[in-house]
Amino acid sequence: MQTGQGTKNLKQGLIECAARRGVSTSEANSTGAQQTITRSVSRYTAEAHRALIALRCAVNKRPFHSVADPLYIEEIKLLRPDVQVPSPRTVSRDINTIYCEASKNVKIYFSVR
């Protein structure tokens, strides 16, 4: 077997696998991306993660300190090792900010014109 053939087979296998998963093989589209259950590509952002944690705590009436649980942190690190889990104080501040900003919109919505 020639060296060029091995690389060609590897590249072809990558293309076929990506096609089955519904993911682009383009370097620009897939760098830092993660495939979701719905076969769409999602990009992690710290802001979206913080917002999701704040909403989870607020909607499900979870304590802010749930983010400090060692097993929760381990779960997050398992899914994405480079992530920084926000502190309970940050979660509390985020929920307060969301509440204050949303209440402005509610006030405008119900104001008499």
N, C-alpha and C positions, 0 to 999 in steps of 0.2 A: 504494500500500500504506500502511495506517495504522501508526502507531508501535506501538499495542497488539498488532497482529497479529504483528509481528516478534518481540516478546518472547514471545508465546504459542507461536510456532513453535520458538523457542530452548528454552523450557522443555519443550515436548513432545518435542523431539529429545533433551534430557538424560534425560528419563524413559525413553524408548525405549532409549537406549544403556545406561542403568543396568540396565534389565530384561534386556537381552541379556547383559550381563556378570554378572548375578546379584548386583548391589550395591544397597544401599538408597540412596534419594535423600534420606533424612532427614538433615538437617544434624547432628543429635545422634549418629547412628550412623556417619557416614562422616568426621567431622572427624579428621584425622590418620591416617586408615586407608589401607591399601594392599591392593589385591586380589592374592591369590596365584594360582598356577597352577591350584589346585583350585577357583577361584572363591569362596573364602571370604575374609572380610575379616580381615586381621591387623593388630595394633597393635604397633609397634616399642617396645621398652623397652631401655634401656641394660643393665639387669640380665640380660635374656634374651640379649642380644647377647654380653655377657661370658661367660655360662655356655656358650653355643654355641661360642665361640672356645676356651674352656678344654677342652671336650669334644672338639673337633676336634683340638686339639694332643695331648691325652692318648690318644685312641683311635687316631689315625692316626700316632702317634709323630712329630709335627711339632715342630720347634724353636720355643721361645717367641718367638724373634726373627722368626719368619715374619710376625708382625703388623706389623713395622717395614718390611717390603718395600714400596718405593714403588709398585710396580704393584698390590699388594694394597690399599694405602690408596686408590689411585686408583679401583680397582674399587668399593670400599665407598662412596667419595664420589660415584661415578657413580650408584649405586643409591639413596643417601640422603645428600645433600650436608651436612646438619647433624650427622651422626654424629661422635662422638669415638672413634677407635680406641684401645683400651687399650694401654698400654706392655707390652713383654715382661715387665717386673718384675711388673706387675699380673696378667698371665696366669699367671705362675709362682705368685704368691700365691693366685690363685683355684683353681688345680689342687691346691695344697697344702691349702687349706681344704676343697675337695670330698673329697679323700682322707681327711682327718682326720674329717670328719663321717660319711662313708660307712663308715669302719672301725668307728665306734661301733655303727652298725646291724648290721654283720656280726658283731661281738663279741656283741651281744645275741641275734642270730639263732642263733648256734652255742653259746650258753651252756647249760649243763646246769641244768635246773630241778629 
